[in-house]
Amino acid sequence: MCPAIVEEGHQRGYIIPIGGAENKDTNPSILKKFTEISGGKNARIVIIPTASRLDDTGERYEKIFTDIGVGEVSHIDITSREDCNNPEFASRCEEASGIFITGGNQLRLATILGGTAVAQVIRTANARGVHVAGTSAGASIMSEHMIAGGESNESPREGGAILAPGLGLTNAMIIDQHFSERNRLGRLLSAIAFNPFLMGVGIDEDTAAFIGPDDMCEVIGSGTVTIVDGVDLTYSSAYGTDNTKALGLLGLKLDILHEGCLYNFDIREAFPPIEDRQNVCKI
């Protein structure tokens, strides 16, 4: 599934995967930046809490964004596929300047949203300039190929990552969350081993990748974003193996970005924060 086509005169909105457990109280820098690019006090933010089974998730995020200073914020109680084809819900997503997808269970999110009117509206709205952020499960579902499961604390292996269709806001990467905290490098590498044309993006908690319409990504938050590029793999044992054996992968490129670092997904190159660039030596 390719991202929706950007029509003439429009510019694609940001996609903002967040690694989960973002700071909501003392220093909500990620949510503040999302609010800022969505219009600040003039923003119209719609929250989709479908991934969560907690009844108050939508209301809690409403209060958080209200306290930050969002002019208009509301949540949509989508709990079934029937809800996703409600014209009122689709219309509210169309009218938003920012859409926020909460955490929870990404398979619940995918099986309820996938292929519905609301999912299509989110895709076309993003192509029209609406910014879409998602935390934890809401981050994973942004890509065309979604990591739906897999064991942590494991080396890469066949079956190390379970994949399912996502929203398709990007078809250039595959996203994992709670990355360092749950030691998920192995499962991200497992996904890349069988899809080396994709970029692997692993996002720590309280960390976000703000990916703009120019494919430039800026890291915000207290953790790191790990980017794995498998396009120049020189060797992979992914074929003809089984899930009892570890995979061999040679020629991978790996970058670890902290706050302020940039990554250009178009040219597949990382850059340090602006204030540190004069100190970087080219070898």
C-alpha positions, -999 to 999 in steps of 0.1 A, spaced: 0 0 0 15 33 -11 9 66 7 -20 86 -7 -11 108 -36 -3 145 -28 -25 166 -51 -12 198 -68 -10 227 -44 -7 206 -13 22 194 8 22 161 28 19 165 65 44 152 91 42 117 103 54 114 139 60 80 154 66 81 192 82 53 211 56 53 238 56 65 274 61 101 262 65 127 290 30 141 295 36 162 326 69 178 336 83 183 301 59 173 273 83 185 246 70 159 220 33 167 225 41 204 225 60 203 192 31 182 176 7 209 189 29 237 175 31 223 140 -6 215 141 -15 251 147 -9 258 184 -39 274 200 -56 273 166 -50 235 163 -79 211 158 -66 178 172 -86 145 170 -75 116 192 -81 80 182 -78 58 213 -88 26 196 -57 6 204 -63 11 242 -88 -10 262 -89 17 289 -121 37 288 -105 70 299 -76 71 274 -93 95 251 -104 118 279 -69 118 295 -52 129 262 -79 156 257 -69 171 291 -32 168 283 -36 187 250 -60 212 265 -34 220 293 -7 224 266 -30 250 249 -47 233 220 -77 254 208 -99 224 199 -94 188 209 -117 158 210 -115 120 208 -134 95 186 -147 64 204 -140 39 177 -144 4 190 -156 -16 160 -152 -16 122 -188 -3 120 -177 28 139 -149 33 113 -175 37 85 -195 63 104 -195 94 82 -194 117 112 -161 101 124 -146 103 90 -156 140 87 -140 149 120 -107 134 108 -110 154 76 -115 186 95 -86 181 119 -52 198 116 -36 170 137 -45 134 143 -31 116 174 -33 78 176 -28 64 212 -9 33 223 -23 -1 232 -24 -31 210 -15 -26 174 -33 -57 162 -65 -44 177 -59 -11 160 -51 -27 126 -80 -52 126 -105 -24 136 -92 4 113 -77 -15 84 -95 -9 50 -122 14 65 -134 49 57 -116 63 87 -83 47 76 -86 61 41 -94 95 54 -63 95 77 -42 86 46 -57 113 23 -57 139 51 -20 133 57 -14 137 19 -33 170 21 -11 184 50 -27 170 82 0 159 107 -4 124 121 13 114 154 11 80 171 26 66 202 36 30 209 10 9 189 0 42 172 36 45 159 38 9 146 7 12 125 19 42 105 40 21 81 28 -2 53 45 -32 69 37 -32 107 55 -52 134 26 -69 151 47 -90 175 79 -109 182 101 -118 211 124 -92 228 159 -101 240 165 -123 210 190 -123 181 176 -119 146 160 -151 133 132 -163 111 99 -157 128 116 -131 151 91 -105 139 55 -110 131 43 -86 104 8 -73 95 -5 -46 73 -4 -10 87 -20 22 76 5 29 48 13 65 57 49 55 46 61 25 26 98 33 31 103 21 66 92 -3 93 88 10 128 93 -5 163 87 12 196 97 9 233 129 0 215 158 1 239 137 -4 270 124 -38 257 156 -47 238 139 -50 204 169 -47 181 167 -84 172 131 -83 161 137 -52 140 167 -69 123 145 -99 117 120 -78 99 147 -60 78 164 -94 70 132 -103 50 125 -68 38 160 -53 31 145 -25 9 129 -10 40 145 13 66 142 -1 101 133 26 127 135 17 164 122 44 187 128 46 225 103 57 250 97 95 254 113 99 220 98 108 186 108 110 150 93 141 133 94 131 96 86 160 73 72 161 38 108 164 25 117 130 41 139 148 67 135 134 102 143 153 134 146 135 167 129 150 198 129 135 233 150 119 260 160 87 242 173 77 208 161 66 174 180 36 159 179 34 121 189 2 103 196 4 66 198 -30 48 198 -18 12 236 -26 9 235 -60 25 263 -81 12 251 -114 27 220 -127 44 212 -162 56 175 -153 58 166 -178 30 165 -215 37 168 -212 75 144 -219 103 134 -202 135 158 -223 156 188 -207 140 201 -171 143 204 -151 111 237 -138 96 235 -103 82 266 -86 67 268 -50 54 241 -35 75 243 2 82 232 14 117 228 50 130 218 60 165 203 95 168 197 115 199 177 147 203 185 172 176 200 147 152 185 146 117 181 118 92 174 122 55 154 92 43 157 102 7 195 100 6 198 76 37 222 98 56 223 110 92 234 144 105 244 156 140 227 185 157 234 219 140 255 231 169 278 200 167 283 198 129 315 219 128 331 193 151 323 164 129 353 150 109 348 134 75 370 103 74 
